[in-house]
Amino acid sequence: MAIDNILIDTNAYASFKQGNSEAVEIIRHSSFIGLNAIVIGELLAGFAVGNRESQNRQELEIFLKSPRVSFFAIDHETTEYYAAIYKELREKGRPIPTNDLWIVATAVQYKLTIFTYDKHFKTIDKVRTGKCLSDFVRL
């Protein structure tokens, strides 16, 4: 089964780590999994205030070392996508959280589908999202 290249949101990674069967299936079937600097920052912040920081960091490091996983930094091109998407959403009167704008900008820049449980991503025309395996299957 071929599925889209994905960019995972913080809540999708958390769901995967909690053993949510749908999240596990999406990760298991994905041949390309992206994470950007914003998601990593959110994860590390959550780990820092949790009870299992060391263990969570180790598990994340193992995940990031997978040959299927790629890290995306924020670069000049990402900032251009961010600005355009910010303008579009502001004109529509449909802002989303700033960190999520960076996630969208990365997804659009690299033509990735966002694996997320946040509904507000659906309001953005330029990006595909999903939360169950069938959302990512390529026909």
C-alpha positions in Angstrom: 0.0 0.0 0.0 1.4 3.4 -1.0 0.6 6.4 1.2 1.5 10.1 1.1 4.7 11.4 2.5 3.7 12.9 5.8 4.7 15.6 8.2 3.6 14.7 11.7 2.1 17.2 14.1 2.9 17.1 17.8 -0.4 15.5 18.7 0.1 12.8 16.1 3.5 11.8 17.5 2.0 11.7 21.0 -0.8 9.5 19.8 1.6 7.2 18.1 3.7 7.0 21.3 0.6 6.3 23.4 -0.1 3.3 21.1 -3.2 4.6 19.4 -3.8 1.8 16.8 -4.6 4.2 13.9 -1.6 6.4 14.6 0.6 3.3 14.8 -0.7 2.0 11.5 -0.1 5.4 9.8 3.5 5.5 11.0 4.0 1.8 10.2 2.9 2.3 6.6 4.7 5.6 6.0 7.8 5.3 3.9 8.6 9.0 4.5 7.9 10.8 7.8 8.9 14.4 8.3 9.2 16.4 11.5 10.0 20.1 11.6 11.8 22.2 14.2 8.5 23.5 15.6 7.2 20.0 16.3 10.5 18.9 17.9 10.5 22.1 20.1 6.9 21.4 21.2 7.8 17.8 22.0 10.9 18.7 24.0 8.9 21.4 25.9 6.3 18.8 26.8 9.0 16.3 27.8 10.7 19.0 30.0 7.5 19.4 32.1 6.6 15.7 32.2 7.7 12.9 34.5 9.6 10.9 31.9 11.8 13.5 30.2 14.9 11.3 29.8 12.9 8.3 28.5 10.9 10.5 26.1 14.0 12.1 24.7 15.7 8.7 24.2 12.6 7.4 22.4 12.5 10.5 20.2 16.2 10.2 19.3 15.6 6.6 18.2 12.6 7.7 16.2 14.6 10.4 14.5 17.4 8.0 13.5 15.0 5.9 11.4 15.9 6.1 7.7 12.2 6.9 7.1 12.3 10.0 9.2 13.6 13.4 8.0 14.0 16.6 10.0 13.1 20.0 8.4 14.6 23.2 9.6 13.0 26.5 9.1 14.7 28.3 6.3 14.2 31.4 4.2 11.9 29.6 1.8 9.8 28.4 4.7 9.4 32.0 5.9 8.0 33.0 2.5 5.4 30.2 2.7 4.6 31.2 6.3 4.0 34.8 5.2 1.7 33.9 2.3 -0.4 31.5 4.4 -0.6 34.0 7.3 -1.9 36.6 4.9 -4.4 34.3 3.3 -5.8 33.1 6.7 -5.9 36.7 8.0 -7.9 37.8 4.9 -10.3 35.0 5.5 -10.6 35.8 9.2 -9.5 32.3 10.1 -6.2 32.5 12.0 -4.6 29.4 13.4 -1.9 29.2 16.2 1.5 30.5 15.2 3.3 27.2 15.6 0.8 25.5 13.4 1.4 28.1 10.7 5.1 26.9 10.7 3.9 23.3 10.3 1.7 24.3 7.4 4.5 26.3 5.7 6.8 23.3 6.0 4.1 20.9 4.6 3.4 23.2 1.6 7.1 23.8 1.0 7.9 20.1 0.8 4.6 18.9 -0.6 3.8 16.8 2.5 0.4 15.7 4.0 0.1 16.7 7.6 -0.8 13.9 10.1 -2.7 15.8 12.8 -5.8 15.6 15.0 -6.2 19.4 14.9 -9.3 20.4 12.8 -8.1 24.0 12.0 -5.6 22.7 9.5 -8.6 21.7 7.3 -9.4 25.4 6.7 -6.3 25.8 4.7 -6.6 25.2 1.0 -3.0 24.6 0.1 -2.4 21.7 2.4 -3.7 18.1 2.8 -4.3 16.6 6.2 -5.3 13.3 7.7 -5.9 11.5 10.9 -6.6 7.9 9.8 -4.8 5.6 7.4 -7.4 6.0 4.6 -6.7 9.8 4.5 -3.2 9.1 3.3 -3.6 6.3 0.8 -2.6 7.2 -2.7 -4.9 6.0 -5.4 
